[in-house]
Amino acid sequence: MTFTFIQILTWAIVARSLLSWFPVDQSGPLYQMLFRVTEPIIEPIRRVMPNTGMMDLSPMAAIILLIVMGQLVAGLTASA
């Protein structure tokens, strides 16, 4: 199974979300790389979604949108 760009972005968001649960140095290179890759996707969603208190649901919404996009791309490439 090959990883598409959408799958890599999805896993990057999952990794960033999991790292947010642990005391990780946010200035570290791994966290900074994940932040730079995922923030352009998560930030617009965060601005649109209502505030839910302490829990940020924008990564989950981003993952759902990426899955839908992946399915659309797969459907388009299968029919072509």
C-alpha positions in Angstrom: 0.0 0.0 0.0 1.4 3.4 -0.9 0.9 6.5 1.1 -0.6 9.4 -0.6 0.0 13.0 0.3 -3.5 13.1 2.0 -2.7 10.1 4.1 0.6 11.6 5.2 -1.1 14.8 6.2 -3.7 12.8 8.1 -1.0 10.9 10.1 0.8 14.2 10.7 -2.3 15.7 12.3 -2.8 12.5 14.4 0.9 12.7 15.6 0.5 16.4 16.4 -2.7 15.7 18.4 -1.1 12.9 20.3 2.0 15.0 21.1 -0.2 17.7 22.6 -1.2 15.3 25.4 2.4 14.9 26.6 4.9 17.4 28.0 6.9 17.8 24.8 9.4 20.6 24.1 7.4 22.7 21.5 10.6 24.2 20.2 12.0 20.8 19.3 12.5 20.0 15.6 9.9 17.2 15.4 7.2 19.3 16.9 8.1 22.3 14.8 8.0 20.2 11.6 4.6 18.8 12.5 3.4 22.3 13.4 4.5 23.8 10.1 3.0 21.0 8.0 -0.4 20.8 9.8 -1.1 24.4 10.9 -2.1 25.6 7.4 -4.8 22.9 7.5 -5.9 23.2 11.1 -5.9 27.0 11.6 -8.7 27.8 9.0 -10.9 25.1 10.5 -10.2 26.4 14.0 -11.3 29.9 13.0 -14.7 28.5 11.6 -15.5 26.0 14.4 -17.2 27.2 17.6 -15.1 27.2 20.8 -15.7 24.0 22.8 -13.7 25.0 25.9 -10.5 23.1 26.7 -10.9 20.5 23.9 -9.9 21.6 20.4 -11.9 19.6 17.8 -10.3 21.2 14.8 -7.8 18.4 14.2 -10.6 15.8 14.2 -12.5 18.0 11.7 -9.4 18.3 9.6 -8.9 14.5 9.6 -12.5 14.0 8.5 -12.1 16.5 5.7 -8.9 14.8 4.6 -10.5 11.4 4.5 -13.4 12.8 2.5 -10.9 14.4 0.1 -9.0 11.2 -0.2 -12.2 9.3 -1.1 -13.1 11.9 -3.7 -9.7 11.7 -5.2 -9.7 7.9 -5.2 -13.2 8.0 -6.9 -12.0 10.5 -9.5 -8.9 8.6 -10.4 -10.7 5.2 -10.5 -13.2 6.5 -13.0 -10.6 8.1 -15.2 
